[in-house]
Amino acid sequence: MKRILITGANSYIGTSFEKYMKHFEDEYQIDTIDMHGNLWESKDFSVYDTLFHVAGIAHADTSKVNEETKSLYYKVNTDLAIKTAKKYKEDLDGKFGQFIYMSSIIIYGEETNINKKRVITSATTPTPSNFYGDSKLQAEIGLQPLSTSSFYIAILRPPMIYGHGSKGNYQQLVKIANKLPVFPDVKNERSMLHINNLSKFVKERIDIQDSGIFFPQDDNYVRTSHMVKAIAEKNGKKIYLFSWMNWLVRLLGYIPGKVGRLTNKAFGNLVYEKRNRENL
């Protein structure tokens, strides 16, 4: 029986993974630990085959935060992740262990464009556009030197995660689907990842016990309008998709300022190349 510790209690990803793994409870023991405060530092990590580190501060409106909040992002998303991995490695004392870190596509920046397809490959250099993305990238940079032949570091860079109970940008689409009777049917493409597919991917990493950088995504790219329609239908609402004004929507993408930014955020093209499911 494999023993797995989820470091970060009550997180959406952690609780979803724990629920998913109940289907295999005869093969895995799943424990969770709260990373607030210092009590976690006294726990013996050496009894676990894998630590799945999901503790962190999620994406927020990065334009409306002070320096103290920015510092907190680095303290939690960067320093805590590295400190946890180092403790795990020390507790193992040479025994084999695997540390899985939840990074994000956000390390490549938030640039999306309705009029240009952006494809991220294994050769794409991370260029975070704000402190949130940089805090994730700095954690990766600090974690990778810890990897050895007996201590594996697996870094996951998922795109937007969606599914029942998910938060962030997905909730913005839910609000749109529940309020609007019509929505532009712009042909864009986005890499996305359903929470169940993420849980399955994490289980695969644990079963294989591998290391490296991974780019999990759903098999098919998503069109924003199709997802909005699917959400609406799931909630018993009808929404009409129209394309006769797509030229105007695309034109809005060129306008500087808030209008252009929101247009490109909603209808921009941002994908991982399809072969980027394996490690580098």
N, C-alpha and C positions, 0 to 999 in steps of 0.2 A: 504494500500500500504506500503510495506517494503521499508525503505530507507537504502541504502548501500553506504559506502564511501570507495573507493579504495585509499589507501595511497601509492602513488608512481606513478607519471605520466609517460606515454610513455613506460612502461615496457611491455615485450612480454606477460607475463601472465595476467597482468592487462588489457591491451587492448583487448586481446583475450576473457577474461571473460566478459568485457563490450560488446563486439560484440555479444557474445553468449546470453547475457541477453536481447538483443533487441527483441528476440522472445517472451519475457514476459514483454514488456514495460508497459502493462496496470496494472501489479501487483507490479512492482519494480521501484524505482527511483534510478539510479546509478549516483553518483558523483565521481570525481577524484580530487586529490589534489597533487601538486608538493611538495615533501618533502625537496627540496634543500633550503638552507637558513633557516630563522627563521619565515617567514610569516605564515607558517602553525600553529604555536603555538597560533595565535590569533583567529583561527577558532573555532566555537562552534561545538564540536563533539556530544553533547548531543542529537541532533535531529536525530541521526542515530541508526538504530537497530543493524547494524553490521559494523565493520571496517574490511576490507580485506587488510592486510598489505603485500604488495609485494615489497616495497622499499628495495633495497639491492644491493650489488656488487656481480655479478655472478662469477662463477668459472673462474679462469685464470691459466696460467702456473705458478704454485706455486713455481717452482724452480728458477724463474728469477725475484724475487721481493726484494725490500729492506725493511728495518725495518719501514720506513715511510709508505709504502704501506700496510704492515701488520697491522699497527696501524689503518689505514683507514678502513680496513675490520671490525675490532672490533667496530670502531666508528659508522659505518653505519649498519652492519648486527646485531650487538648486542645492543649497547647503544641506537641507534635511535628506534629500535623496542620496547625496554622496556620503553623508554621515551614516545613514542606514546601511548602505552597501558595505562600507568599511567595517562596521560592527559585525555584520553577517560574515564577512570574510574572516575576521579575527576569531569569531566564535567557532567557525568551522575548523580552524587550526589545521589546514591542509586537506581536509576532507572535501569531497566534491559538493558544489552548490551552484545554483543558477539564480541570477538576479534579473528580473524583468522590469524594465522601466517604461512607463507610459509617457512618451514624448508627444509630438504633434506635428502635423503638416504646417502649423503656424511658424515653425522655425524658418520656413522659406519666405516669410512675409505674407501680407494680406493682399497683395496686388492681384486683382482680377480685372478682366476687361471684356465687355460684351461684344466688342468688335475684333477681338484677337484671342486665339486659343493659347493658353499657357500650359505646357506639358512639363512636368517635373520628372527627371530621370535620376538614375543613380549617380550621374556625374554633375547634377545641379548643386551649386554651392549654396548652403543655407545663408539667407540674408534677412534675418528677423527685422520687422519694421517697428517693433515696439518692445518695451521691457518684458512683456509677457512671453513673447516668442524667444527673446534673448535669455530669459531665465531658464527656459526649457533647453535651449542649446548649450548654455553653460553647464547644465547638469550632465548632458551627454559628454561634453568635453572632459569633465571631471571623473566620470564613471569609466570611460573606455580604458584608461591606463590600469585599472584594477583587474582587468580580465587576464586570467592565466589559464594554464592547461587544466586546472582543477576548479577554477572559479569563472563561470561563464556569465557574460553580460549580454542580455538581449534587449535591444532598444526598439520600441515600436513607434512609428510615426504615422498614426492613422489620420485620415481626412475627417470631415465632419461626421460625428457619430449620431445616429438617430435610432428611434424606437420608442416604445411605450415608456413614458417617464423621463425621457431625455430632456436636457435643458439647452441653454445657449441659443445658437442661431436656428436650431430646429424649432424651437418654441416660437420664433418670429414667423416661421412658415405656418405654424398651427394657427396663430392669431389671424394671419392673412386669409387662410382657408376658411376660418369660421366667420369672417366678417364680410369678405367681398363676394358679390354674385358673379363677377367676371374677372378674368386675369389674362394678361398677354401671353400668348403661346410662342415665346422666343426660343429658337433652337440653340440652346447652350448645352454644355456638358460639364458635370461636376463629378469628381470622385467622392463617394460617400461610403459609409460602413455601418451596416445594421449592427446593433448591440449584440445580437445572437451570433452574428458572423465574427465579431471581435472575440467573443467568449470562446467560440470554436477555435479561432486562430491561436489564442493564448494556450488553450489546452494542447494544441498541436506542438507548440513550442516546448511545453512542459514534457510531453511524451517523448519528443525527439531529443530533448535536453541540448538544444543548440544555442549558439550565440551569434551576434552580429547586429546589423541594422535592418529592420523590416518595414515594409510598406503595405500593410494589409488594406484591402479595399474590396467592395462588392464586385462581382463579376462584370456588371454592366454600369456604365456611366449613367448619371441621373440628369434629366432635364427639369429645371426648377418648376415649370408649369405643370408637368406631369406629377411631380411630388405633391404640389399644392392641391391638385385635383384628387389625388389618392387620399390625402388627409381629409379633405372635405367629405368625400364619399364614405370614409370610415366613420365619420361623425354624423352621418345621415343628412348631409347637405349637398346641394347641387351647385356646381360652379361652371360657368361657361368660359371656355378658352377661345380667344380670338387672335388672329394674326394679321388682320388688315391694317393695324397701326404699328406693326413691328418697326417700320422705318423711323417712326417718331421715337420709339423706345430706344432704338440704336443711336439716334441723334442725341438723345439725352445723355448717353454715355460719354459724349465729348465735352459736355458742359462742365467747366471747373466748379469746384465747391461741393456743397452737400448733395445737390441733385445728381451730379455725375457720379459721386462716390456711392450713393445709395443704389443707383441704377446698376453700376458695375458690380456692386456687392451682391445684388439680387440675381442678376442675369449674366454675370461674368463666367468665363470658362477657366476652370482650374482642375487639372487632372494629373494623376500619376500615370505614367505609361503602363500598359497592361501587364507587361512582364515583371513589373516591380512588386512581386509578392515574396520573393526569396531574399535572403540576406546578401549583402554586398560581398 
